[in-house]
Amino acid sequence: PHSPTLEIREGAIDLIMTVYRQQLPALGGYLCCDGKPDLRRVEQFVQIVGTHEEAIFQKRARTEQRMRQRQKQPKERKAR
């Protein structure tokens, strides 16, 4: 499913793979078995990935703030 928090250009694939590798032993096995998802494990995994949301939003806000600052700088210089 789509998650508005996770953006490929912001490193979402790296995050998902890192979390998966770290959590695989704790999950008790793979997310799928015989081609079918183990919903208990998938739910656990999604919840763990969700714990990173706040940091993602904070990083995104900092990035947007820096972009706004850079956009203001040329306008301020022209006004002088």
SULHUDA-V580926 format. One record per residue. N is the residue number from 1. RES is the residue in one small letter. SS is DSSP state (h for helix, s for strand, l for the rest). PSI is psi as a letter, one per 30 degrees, with the letter a starting at -180 (* if undefined). NEAR is the number of other C-alpha atoms within 12 Angstrom. Layout:
# SULHUDA-V580926
n: [N N]
res: [RES RES]
ss: [SS SS]
psi: [PSI PSI]
near: [NEAR NEAR]
This chain:
# SULHUDA-V580926
n: [1 2 3 4 5 6 7 8 9 10 11 12 13 14 15 16 17 18 19 20 21 22 23 24 25 26 27 28 29 30 31 32 33 34 35 36 37 38 39 40 41 42 43 44 45 46 47 48 49 50 51 52 53 54 55 56 57 58 59 60 61 62 63 64 65 66 67 68 69 70 71 72 73 74 75 76 77 78 79 80]
res: [p h s p t l e i r e g a i d l i m t v y r q q l p a l g g y l c c d g k p d l r r v e q f v q i v g t h e e a i f q k r a r t e q r m r q r q k q p k e r k a r]
ss: [l l l l l l l h h h l h h h h h h h h h h h h h h h h l l l l s s l l s s l h h h h h h h h h h h h l l h h h h h h h h h h h h h h h h h h h h h h h h h h h l]
psi: [l k j f e j k e f g g e e e e e e e e e e e f e e f f g a l f k k h g k k j e e e e e e e e e e e f f f e e e e e e e e e e e e e e e e e e e e e e e e e e f *]
near: [7 9 13 14 25 25 18 14 11 18 16 22 15 16 28 28 15 17 24 26 17 17 24 21 14 16 24 18 21 23 25 18 14 8 8 12 15 18 16 18 24 24 16 23 33 25 18 22 28 22 17 21 22 14 17 22 19 14 17 21 14 14 15 14 14 14 14 14 14 14 14 14 14 13 12 11 10 9 8 7]
